Amino acid sequence: MPWIESPYPHQAFARAADEALPALRPQPFAFDVWEFRADIPNVRSLHGLVDPNYCATPCELRIVFAPLDLALPNSKLQFLDLFRVLGIPSSFSNERVHSVSHSFGAISDQEGTNTWFHFLCKNISISNDSGNGPEVAYHRGADPLARDSPSHIRLPQADYSYLRSGFFLRTTADAGTTLACFGASPQVRARLQEFIAHSSRNDAIAEPYLLLDLIIDGLFQDVDKIVWNMRTVFGALEHLTLALANSRRERNIGRKMPFVALHNVAKHIVHLGEALDSCLFLIDSMIAEIDTKDSSNTAAFARMESGSTMTTLTSLTTTSQLRSSLLYRRSLFRSTNLRLTSLSKRVDNAINLAFNIVTQQDSMRMIQDSSSMKIIAAITLLFLPTTTVATVIGSQLFLSSFHSRWSSGRLRWHGTGGHIASSRSV
């Protein structure tokens, strides 16, 4: 499909790397490789490789563990070389530039088939360092304010980190199968390692999508653990909210009610719901792609002779098992989604209870203030007559001018300000 690929591969990724700020803590670019070859009885592990051209050699089955494919200036050239060597299309890097939370691409070309998807999920880990019970461990790696404002306010139950990873699978007839994992979590890596140590590599060679099923299993363990962590953190907040609501002596519940913490918990749950929905969409897309491939393989199997169908029969059996496994993974994600839905309803109930309790206490305070005003008004009306009499009596009833000139006579006093006469008997 030549119209899909841009004439300038990964141009958006390179431009985003040029415009991005340098990483706060840049890590050296290095990747690990697990290889399966016909001439090697066991898996060969190579660690700390720095030259992407090593992956250009054909291999029956190769798994590459690379750093997270972020568009940063210090690792731009290394990622572009690795994209070129592995045959990764520009659509894969464009999804990272746009922080896509759900995607599934399956495109065939003249040499083989390319399949990829990205994973994005809110990261929640528990900390007990504060002494107030389990809390969300604070990570500020993805906080946009972390670089510009190192002393910005740390909010209760806040976290700015995410689990991010990308996976690319390429299958060709000549070069074999290559799985590239960018930023794979320890759970995903452990799941692949467990398969390699105890399973036959022929199953993955016969049905490469089996590797994606293992990745989804590792991602489920990550998401399910995060949901349980969120439930543990909210349990402490719910108990605090109920204790404050049940308190009869607390006079200022509004100051102690954890509104900010409850809001952050509700926000985390929204992000986790988005991650679970994206995983369910991913599994549905994979099942649809497998059904399409299965129909083609069944038609090819019907046209082949009975003596040369052993490999095709093995592939069909593995594909059928893979489809059943994906259906089971989908049921697990749905179970976790149901748990998250019930947790979301509990958070809503706690927020409504906290709001109603604080509103009720404020209303009682207003009623008490109104009663106080009535008492003051009654006292004022009761003592108003006495106060009025005292005011009238205490006022100056007789006015005189101190600037008047007075003169005295034998029988009369004369003054310019008035005339007072007096008589006496002799």
C-alpha atoms as one frame of an Amber mdcrd trajectory, in Angstrom:
protein
   0.000   0.000   0.000   2.287   2.791  -1.177  -0.269   5.538  -0.454  -0.137
   4.802   3.279   3.572   5.398   3.780   4.821   8.972   3.549   7.650   9.791
   1.123   9.472  11.151   4.174   9.295   8.355   6.768   8.854   9.360  10.396
   8.917  13.063   9.572   6.444  13.926  12.337   8.521  11.993  14.878  11.713
  13.800  13.876  10.014  17.203  13.950   8.524  16.515  17.390  11.959  15.475
  18.666  13.503  18.705  17.394  10.820  20.783  19.110  10.859  18.859  22.392
  12.816  19.940  25.428  15.718  17.721  26.502  14.860  14.957  28.929  15.189
  15.792  32.605  17.179  12.599  33.185  18.361  11.332  29.785  19.142   7.631
  29.604  21.678   6.125  27.196  20.091   4.408  24.215  20.536   0.639  24.421
  18.391  -2.392  23.639  18.322  -6.117  24.372  17.775  -8.930  21.886  16.555
 -12.510  22.238  17.215 -14.681  19.197  16.078 -18.101  18.041  17.979 -19.633
  15.145  17.849 -23.039  13.546  21.541 -23.587  14.302  21.186 -22.551  17.975
  19.417 -25.016  20.297  18.684 -22.410  22.989  17.771 -18.760  23.029  20.628
 -16.304  22.724  20.349 -13.156  24.818  22.246 -10.001  23.954  22.142  -7.041
  26.321  23.143  -3.413  25.964  23.322  -3.250  22.173  23.656   0.242  20.695
  23.883  -0.413  16.944  20.433  -0.929  15.357  22.035  -2.477  12.259  22.514
  -5.691  14.213  18.805  -6.404  13.732  19.171  -6.253   9.949  20.439  -9.841
   9.764  17.763 -12.510   9.123  16.624 -14.538  12.118  14.009 -17.226  12.568
  12.557 -15.452  15.607  13.908 -12.279  17.208  12.535 -10.268  20.129  13.889
  -6.750  20.652  13.440  -4.835  23.913  14.057  -1.147  23.234  13.483   1.977
  25.353  10.175   3.800  25.147   9.876   5.428  21.731   9.618   9.032  22.907
  10.388  11.843  20.486  13.361  13.401  22.291  16.362  15.185  20.781  18.975
  13.063  22.555  17.663   9.746  21.108  16.080  10.826  17.824  18.754   9.467
  15.475  18.976   6.090  17.224  15.220   5.561  17.046  15.069   6.585  13.400
  17.795   4.053  12.585  15.976   1.331  14.520  12.700   2.151  12.753  14.461
   1.890   9.410  16.181  -1.419  10.169  13.037  -3.075  11.532  10.830  -1.762
   8.726   8.515   0.112  11.080   6.055   2.367   9.196   5.519   6.043   9.955
   2.061   5.319  11.358   3.689   3.677  14.363   5.806   6.699  15.288   2.937
   9.112  14.535   0.836   7.397  17.186   3.533   8.090  19.761   3.685  11.748
  18.747  -0.079  12.053  19.322  -0.075   9.909  22.514  -2.654   7.520  21.077
  -4.303   5.405  23.765  -5.822   2.799  21.451  -4.623   1.622  18.088  -4.234
  -1.572  16.119  -2.577  -1.674  12.735  -2.235  -4.729  10.505  -0.907  -3.964
   7.037   0.597  -6.336   4.496   3.225  -5.350   1.960   5.221  -7.165  -0.702
   7.594  -8.707   1.825   5.336  -9.604   4.723   2.914  -8.346   7.355   3.293
  -5.515   9.855   1.208  -5.444  13.035   1.461  -2.913  15.846  -0.360  -1.228
  18.692   0.325   1.212  21.509  -0.639   0.983  25.159  -1.369   3.886  27.524
  -2.608   3.493  31.096  -2.623   5.581  34.256   0.010   4.412  36.698  -1.044
   4.069  40.339   1.297   2.745  43.008   0.766   2.742  46.780   2.839   4.516
  49.409   2.537   4.130  53.194   5.198   6.672  54.158   2.820   9.381  55.390
   1.419   7.353  58.278  -2.171   8.144  57.212  -2.808   4.822  55.540  -2.302
   3.841  51.912  -1.925   6.769  49.523  -1.127   7.235  45.862   2.636   7.384
  45.452   3.474  10.753  43.957   5.260  10.747  40.604   5.794  13.963  38.701
   7.567  12.629  35.621   4.798  13.552  33.191   3.645  16.666  35.008   3.966
  19.680  32.658   4.688  21.893  35.676   7.530  19.720  36.932  10.133  21.376
  34.727   9.061  25.010  35.003   7.924  25.039  38.637   9.969  22.648  40.778
   8.214  23.901  43.933   4.635  23.659  42.713   1.974  22.534  45.171   1.703
  18.797  45.695  -1.967  17.847  45.744  -3.393  14.955  47.789  -3.602  11.628
  45.925  -2.081  13.235  42.811   0.033  11.349  40.290   1.244  12.358  36.836
   2.844   9.151  35.569   1.578   6.689  32.974   2.409   3.203  31.771   3.312
   3.606  28.118   4.579   1.047  25.655   4.504   0.184  21.977   4.734  -3.167
  20.195   5.566  -3.941  16.579   5.457  -7.382  14.951   6.852  -8.041  11.491
   6.580 -11.399   9.742   8.347 -12.164   6.458   9.071 -15.354   4.596  12.787
 -14.627   4.211  13.805 -12.665   7.325  11.619 -14.543   9.814   9.588 -12.999
  12.640  10.658  -9.939  14.617   8.882  -8.547  17.668   9.956  -5.094  18.874
   8.851  -4.027  22.349   9.284  -0.327  23.154   9.092   0.453  26.851   7.766
  -2.974  27.830   6.850  -3.301  31.497   8.527  -5.918  33.705   5.311  -7.966
  33.649   5.287  -8.138  29.852   8.960  -9.014  29.691   8.567 -11.700  32.347
   5.603 -13.208  30.478   7.594 -13.458  27.247  10.567 -14.901  29.085   8.354
 -17.508  30.732   7.017 -18.571  27.352  10.499 -18.812  25.880  11.776 -20.896
  28.770   8.931 -23.424  28.927   7.251 -23.471  25.504   8.125 -24.434  21.989
   9.248 -21.651  19.704   7.606 -23.459  16.803   4.200 -22.288  18.033   5.269
 -18.652  17.782   6.774 -19.263  14.362   3.599 -20.981  13.128   1.346 -18.241
  14.553   3.248 -14.989  15.313   0.134 -13.402  16.853   0.722 -15.738  19.770
   3.421 -13.291  20.905   0.841 -10.514  20.997  -1.409 -12.686  23.145   1.436
 -13.057  25.643   1.897  -9.288  25.658  -1.813  -8.762  26.355  -1.539 -11.189
  29.260   1.281  -9.102  30.733  -0.663  -5.885  30.193  -3.665  -7.363  31.987
  -1.524  -8.075  35.034  -0.376  -4.442  35.035  -3.867  -2.975  34.647  -5.490
  -5.324  37.139  -2.869  -4.499  39.774  -3.387  -0.772  39.222  -7.159  -1.119
  39.677  -6.625  -3.025  42.925  -4.219  -0.307  44.105  -6.833   2.325  43.331
  -9.404   0.366  45.300  -7.046   0.140  48.289  -6.367   3.878  48.262 -10.039
   4.773  48.024 -10.928   2.431  50.886  -9.016   4.666  53.314 -10.646   7.820
  51.919 -14.093   6.258  52.112 -13.556   5.341  55.767 -12.408   8.894  56.565
 -15.462  10.363  54.841 -17.850   8.073  56.722 -16.109   8.799  60.037 -16.485
  12.552  59.529 -20.109  12.139  58.494 -20.794  10.096  61.628 -19.019  12.540
  63.943 -21.284  14.574  66.255 -18.605  16.744  67.830 -16.770  17.974  64.757
 -17.782  21.593  64.282 -15.937  22.260  61.007 -16.226  19.200  58.796 -15.583
  21.180  55.621 -11.926  21.724  56.466 -11.271  18.040  57.139 -13.331  16.559
  54.316 -10.894  15.255  51.616 -12.562  16.863  48.605  -9.334  17.276  46.597
  -8.271  13.696  47.261 -11.686  12.368  46.234 -11.570  14.407  43.034  -8.127
  13.044  42.128  -9.304   9.496  42.790 -12.302  10.046  40.518  -9.975  11.438
  37.841  -7.676   8.402  38.076 -10.666   6.096  37.694 -11.720   7.899  34.509
  -8.233   7.381  33.055  -8.232   3.717  34.063 -11.607   3.236  32.412 -10.172
   4.638  29.200  -7.266   2.168  29.381  -9.568  -0.801  29.960 -11.824   0.176
  27.072  -8.810   0.523  24.789  -7.597  -2.960  25.766 -11.022  -4.415  24.998
 -11.038  -2.668  21.619  -7.546  -4.040  20.961  -8.598  -7.622  21.647 -11.683
  -7.244  19.446  -9.496  -5.926  16.619  -7.070  -8.822  17.013  -9.876 -11.379
  16.958 -11.288  -9.811  13.795  -7.853  -9.914  12.159  -7.340 -13.541  13.185
 -10.743 -14.493  11.771  -9.777 -12.898   8.472  -6.489 -14.784   8.386  -8.176
 -18.006   9.487 -10.627 -17.827   6.587  -7.759 -17.417   4.139  -5.784 -20.278
   5.703  -8.825 -22.567   5.657  -9.361 -21.903   1.958  -5.690 -22.584   1.258
  -5.833 -25.749   3.336  -8.780 -27.052   1.285  -6.832 -26.587  -1.952  -3.691
 -28.367  -0.737  -3.007 -32.069  -1.052  -3.259 -34.271   1.995   0.442 -35.162
   1.959   1.652 -31.554   2.305  -0.748 -30.162   4.851   1.043 -30.915   8.119
   2.419 -27.383   8.552  -0.864 -25.764   7.590  -2.794 -28.036   9.962  -0.463
 -27.075  12.805  -0.973 -23.405  11.997  -4.753 -23.793  11.949  -4.715 -25.567
  15.312  -2.521 -22.875  16.860  -4.732 -20.145  15.417  -7.836 -21.759  16.899
  -6.153 -21.978  20.292  -5.038 -18.371  19.978  -8.575 -17.215  19.313  -9.831
 -19.056  22.394  -7.048 -17.508  24.451  -7.947 -14.002  23.277 -11.588 -14.581
  24.182 -10.448 -15.545  27.653  -8.260 -12.407  27.900 -11.268 -10.324  26.941
 -13.327 -11.860  29.742 -10.557 -10.973  32.223 -10.474  -7.355  31.107 -14.263
  -7.186  31.337 -14.105  -8.510  34.887 -11.617  -5.792  35.843 -13.790  -3.232
  34.091 -16.785  -4.307  36.189 -14.725  -3.871  39.350 -13.680  -0.408  38.206
 -17.304   0.515  37.456 -18.418  -0.426  40.963 -15.473   1.514  42.392 -16.512
   4.562  40.386 -20.028   4.374  41.854 -18.592   4.169  45.362 -16.508   7.269
  44.715 -19.583   9.127  43.462 -21.493   8.138  46.590 -18.658   9.311  48.831
 -18.423  12.667  47.050 -22.192  13.191  47.301 -22.161  12.258  50.985 -19.283
  14.640  51.729 -20.983  17.480  49.874 -24.328  16.924  51.595 -22.773  16.701
  55.066 -20.818  19.931  54.622 -23.881  21.682  53.169 -26.027  20.483  56.066
 -23.523  21.753  58.620 -23.340  25.136  56.897 -27.143  25.339  56.944 -27.208
  24.586  60.666 -24.636  27.304  61.243 -26.790  29.789  59.332 -29.819  28.789
  61.424 -27.810  29.341  64.598 -26.693  32.751  63.367 -30.309  33.636  62.576
 -31.371  32.641  66.101 -28.628  34.810  67.579 -29.845  37.787  65.587 -33.386
  37.231  66.885 -32.143  37.190  70.481 -30.223  40.409  69.948 -33.305  42.031
  68.419 -35.498  40.901  71.346 -33.042  42.271  73.904 -32.902  45.537  72.013
 -36.697  45.873  71.986 -36.886  44.985  75.688 -34.447  47.627  76.854 -35.329
  50.277  74.285 -37.827  52.258  76.547 -35.365  52.405  79.441 -32.610  53.434
  77.119 -34.797  56.136  75.611 -35.696  57.609  79.028 -32.088  57.554  80.138
 -31.060  59.276  76.974 -33.678  62.015  77.360 -32.872  62.634  81.024 -29.199
  62.662  80.445 -29.434  65.193  77.650 -28.932  69.036  78.215 -32.353  70.633
  78.668 -31.234  74.171  79.630 -29.008  75.980  77.251 -27.067  79.097  78.131
 -24.540  81.212  76.380 -21.249  81.462  78.140 -20.327  84.433  76.012 -23.143
  86.709  77.419 -22.232  89.791  79.416 -23.795  90.109  82.858 -24.340  93.210
  85.137 -25.628  93.343  88.687 -27.906  95.866  90.363 -29.299  96.169  93.814
 -32.491  94.369  93.107 -32.046  93.034  89.545 -29.548  91.228  87.417 -29.306
  92.234  83.854 -27.727  90.210  81.167 -27.623  90.501  77.461 -28.516  86.880
  77.080 -31.624  87.046  79.274 -33.474  88.865  82.041 -33.920  87.390  85.511
 -35.636  89.379  88.263 -35.626  88.694  91.952 -37.321  90.472  94.890 -36.833
  90.255  98.546 -38.867  91.432 101.598 -37.446  93.890 104.018
